[in-house]
Amino acid sequence: MTDPTRPNDNAANPAQTGEPVVSKPYIMPDDPEEGSVEALAKEAAESRDKMLRTLAEMENLRKRTAREVADARIYGITGFARDVLDIADNLQRALDAVPAEAKANADPGLKALIEGVELTERSLLNALEKNGVKKFDPAGEKFDPNFQQAMYEVPDPSVPSGTVVQVVQAGYMIGERVLRPALVAVAKGGAKAAAASE
């Protein structure tokens, strides 16, 4: 018995009814047409070029990132080191404030204090040096504006003009960079000026 309200299952499925199944050929939208081989070759070349450019960009990014990480490792303490330099300067000023004859004739308590300040200064400079911060003293060298800042000139014909004759404040380097330039006095009117006047 068949129910007239129910659809015929055999009619819905042609495979069960014995009718042949005809499939339509699938046409890819990108299928090449006649004469488009050149277009495909051009597209492949463009894709290869994009891939090579992307690889080059990634390599540059890798190198730049490695360089930035190395710089951060070396120069990351720059702000902290600048703050600590004030302490090193104050320790040096404290030692310079005691005259040499007072050091020689000082009682044992004052000598112990002076030795303690010297030890503290050395310890601080060693800690800075361990972290890549080095003190430099350009006394007697030719003035170099990249590493020194001239505070004033001193007329001194015994040394060539442009020579550092006095260091007001020592300079510091961190890695290959100047953390703080040395404050110096520069000779004026020495051998260089004399040769020019002749």
Backbone torsions as a table, in degrees:
resi	resn	phi	psi	omega
1	MET	NA	137.6	178.9
2	THR	-117.9	141.6	179.5
3	ASP	-89.3	122.3	-177.8
4	PRO	-67.6	-23.1	-179.6
5	THR	-82.2	-16.7	-178.0
6	ARG	-93.7	134.7	-179.4
7	PRO	-70.0	152.4	179.9
8	ASN	-75.4	118.6	-177.9
9	ASP	-65.1	-35.3	-179.3
10	ASN	-66.9	-32.0	180.0
11	ALA	-71.6	-30.8	-177.6
12	ALA	-74.8	-28.3	-175.7
13	ASN	-116.1	102.4	-176.7
14	PRO	-67.0	-22.9	179.9
15	ALA	-66.7	-32.2	179.9
16	GLN	-81.0	-23.8	-179.2
17	THR	-83.8	-11.8	179.4
18	GLY	92.8	2.0	178.3
19	GLU	-77.0	142.6	179.2
20	PRO	-68.6	141.5	178.6
21	VAL	-92.7	123.6	179.5
22	VAL	-107.9	120.7	178.2
23	SER	-100.6	145.5	179.2
24	LYS	-85.6	141.3	178.3
25	PRO	-67.9	137.0	180.0
26	TYR	-88.1	126.0	179.9
27	ILE	-108.9	120.2	178.4
28	MET	-73.5	138.5	-179.5
29	PRO	-65.9	-21.5	-178.5
30	ASP	-95.3	4.7	-177.2
31	ASP	-57.3	133.1	-179.0
32	PRO	-70.3	141.6	174.5
33	GLU	-96.1	173.2	179.0
34	GLU	-60.5	132.0	175.2
35	GLY	85.9	3.5	-179.0
36	SER	-100.7	16.2	177.8
37	VAL	-63.3	-38.6	177.9
38	GLU	-62.5	-39.2	179.0
39	ALA	-64.5	-40.6	177.5
40	LEU	-66.2	-40.3	178.3
41	ALA	-63.7	-40.2	178.6
42	LYS	-65.1	-42.9	178.9
43	GLU	-63.6	-39.8	177.8
44	ALA	-64.9	-40.3	178.5
45	ALA	-65.3	-40.6	178.2
46	GLU	-64.5	-41.7	178.7
47	SER	-64.2	-41.3	177.7
48	ARG	-63.5	-41.9	178.9
49	ASP	-62.5	-44.1	178.0
50	LYS	-61.9	-41.1	-180.0
51	MET	-64.3	-44.3	179.6
52	LEU	-64.2	-39.9	177.4
53	ARG	-64.5	-41.3	178.7
54	THR	-64.0	-42.5	177.4
55	LEU	-62.2	-41.7	178.9
56	ALA	-65.0	-41.5	177.8
57	GLU	-63.0	-40.9	179.2
58	MET	-65.4	-39.3	177.8
59	GLU	-65.1	-43.0	176.6
60	ASN	-62.5	-40.6	178.3
61	LEU	-63.7	-40.7	178.7
62	ARG	-62.7	-45.4	179.5
63	LYS	-64.4	-44.1	-179.7
64	ARG	-63.4	-40.8	178.9
65	THR	-65.2	-42.1	178.0
66	ALA	-62.4	-41.0	178.8
67	ARG	-65.2	-42.2	179.5
68	GLU	-65.6	-37.6	177.9
69	VAL	-65.3	-43.2	178.7
70	ALA	-63.9	-42.6	177.8
71	ASP	-63.6	-40.4	179.3
72	ALA	-64.0	-37.5	178.5
73	ARG	-65.4	-41.2	-177.1
74	ILE	-79.9	-46.4	-170.2
75	TYR	-102.8	6.4	-177.8
76	GLY	-64.9	-23.4	-177.4
77	ILE	-96.6	13.9	-174.7
78	THR	-56.0	-48.9	-179.0
79	GLY	-62.0	-44.7	179.3
80	PHE	-63.7	-43.3	-178.5
81	ALA	-62.8	-40.0	178.0
82	ARG	-60.3	-40.8	179.2
83	ASP	-66.0	-37.5	-178.3
84	VAL	-72.2	-26.0	-179.4
85	LEU	-60.8	-31.5	176.4
86	ASP	-61.2	-37.9	179.0
87	ILE	-66.6	-43.9	178.2
88	ALA	-61.2	-41.0	178.6
89	ASP	-63.4	-42.5	-179.3
90	ASN	-66.2	-37.1	176.0
91	LEU	-64.3	-41.6	178.3
92	GLN	-65.3	-40.5	178.1
93	ARG	-63.5	-38.7	178.5
94	ALA	-63.1	-40.5	178.8
95	LEU	-70.3	-38.0	179.5
96	ASP	-70.0	-23.5	-178.0
97	ALA	-71.9	-21.1	-179.6
98	VAL	-91.1	116.6	179.3
99	PRO	-63.7	155.9	-176.6
100	ALA	-61.9	-40.3	-179.4
101	GLU	-70.1	-31.2	176.8
102	ALA	-68.6	-35.2	176.8
103	LYS	-64.5	-42.3	-177.1
104	ALA	-68.6	-37.9	-176.3
105	ASN	-97.7	10.3	-174.9
106	ALA	-72.9	152.1	175.9
107	ASP	-73.8	165.1	-175.6
108	PRO	-56.8	-33.0	-179.8
109	GLY	-67.1	-43.2	179.4
110	LEU	-69.0	-39.0	177.4
111	LYS	-62.1	-40.9	178.4
112	ALA	-63.9	-39.2	178.2
113	LEU	-64.4	-46.0	179.7
114	ILE	-62.0	-44.0	178.7
115	GLU	-63.4	-36.5	178.1
116	GLY	-65.2	-40.7	178.4
117	VAL	-66.8	-42.0	177.8
118	GLU	-61.6	-43.3	179.2
119	LEU	-63.5	-41.7	178.6
120	THR	-63.4	-42.0	179.3
121	GLU	-64.0	-46.1	178.6
122	ARG	-60.7	-42.3	179.6
123	SER	-62.7	-42.6	179.1
124	LEU	-64.4	-44.8	179.7
125	LEU	-65.6	-36.4	176.4
126	ASN	-65.1	-41.8	178.4
127	ALA	-63.5	-40.4	177.8
128	LEU	-65.0	-42.7	-178.7
129	GLU	-65.1	-36.2	176.6
130	LYS	-59.9	-29.7	-178.7
131	ASN	-99.2	17.5	173.0
132	GLY	89.7	8.0	-179.8
133	VAL	-103.5	119.7	-176.6
134	LYS	-120.4	138.8	177.7
135	LYS	-84.1	141.3	173.4
136	PHE	-133.7	143.8	-177.0
137	ASP	-125.4	104.5	-172.5
138	PRO	-87.0	20.6	-178.1
139	ALA	-57.8	131.2	178.8
140	GLY	85.6	-8.4	179.9
141	GLU	-88.9	164.0	174.7
142	LYS	-71.7	141.0	-178.3
143	PHE	-62.2	130.9	178.0
144	ASP	-128.0	110.5	-177.0
145	PRO	-64.6	-13.6	177.5
146	ASN	-75.0	-24.6	-175.7
147	PHE	-120.9	-12.6	-175.5
148	GLN	-133.0	155.6	175.2
149	GLN	-123.4	120.0	-178.4
150	ALA	-76.7	126.4	179.0
151	MET	-93.2	-39.6	178.9
152	TYR	-162.1	168.0	178.2
153	GLU	-107.1	147.6	179.7
154	VAL	-121.4	122.4	175.9
155	PRO	-70.1	112.8	-178.0
156	ASP	-147.5	97.9	-177.9
157	PRO	-72.9	-7.9	-177.4
158	SER	-78.2	-16.1	179.1
159	VAL	-124.2	154.6	178.8
160	PRO	-61.4	147.0	178.1
161	SER	-61.2	139.8	-179.7
162	GLY	88.9	7.4	178.2
163	THR	-90.5	141.1	177.0
164	VAL	-74.8	117.4	-178.6
165	VAL	-103.4	-19.1	-179.7
166	GLN	-150.1	138.4	176.7
167	VAL	-106.2	112.4	179.4
168	VAL	-75.8	-41.2	179.3
169	GLN	-146.5	128.9	-177.9
170	ALA	-64.4	152.6	177.4
171	GLY	-99.3	164.5	179.7
172	TYR	-136.5	142.8	176.2
173	MET	-114.8	148.1	170.7
174	ILE	-126.7	113.0	-172.6
175	GLY	64.1	-124.4	178.8
176	GLU	-100.8	4.2	-176.7
177	ARG	-105.6	153.8	176.1
178	VAL	-82.1	120.3	176.2
179	LEU	-80.7	-44.0	176.1
180	ARG	-149.9	126.4	179.2
181	PRO	-69.8	153.3	176.4
182	ALA	-76.4	138.3	175.5
183	LEU	-92.3	120.3	-170.7
184	VAL	-132.4	162.3	169.5
185	ALA	-107.8	136.7	-174.1
186	VAL	-114.1	140.6	178.5
187	ALA	-69.4	144.3	-179.7
188	LYS	-128.7	132.3	172.4
189	GLY	81.8	28.9	-180.0
190	GLY	-87.8	-144.3	-174.0
191	ALA	-60.4	-36.5	-179.1
192	LYS	-64.9	-42.3	179.5
193	ALA	-70.5	-36.2	-180.0
194	ALA	-66.3	-40.6	179.8
195	ALA	-66.4	-36.3	-179.9
196	ALA	-69.4	-34.5	-177.8
197	SER	-73.5	-27.4	178.4
198	GLU	-72.2	NA	NA
